[in-house]
Amino acid sequence: MVDRPAGAKGFVLLHHRWVVERTFAWLGRYRRNSRDYEGRVESSEAFIKVCSIHRMLRLLKPDPAEATAYKYPRKPKIITG
């Protein structure tokens, strides 16, 4: 468990807790993980692993169509006589 610093007032970023919450949010973006569909813990754990592998693969090799949001227009070739 991550404790708040002594004497802290207001919002304090707790790094380890933030990392866990962010990971849960990423896994919750997959439809099958967003609800409790699975009847067994083993199958639920397997889908969490599959989703984590999918996320890691997308980070290692992103989709080129998503990476190039803007393409520079080509300049027309000017043909001179």
Buried (B, 14 or more C-beta within 10 A) or exposed (E): EEEEEEEEEEEEEBEEEEEEEEEEEEBEEBEBBEEEEBEEEEEBEEBBEEBBEEBEEEEEEEEEEEEEEEEEEEEEEEEEE
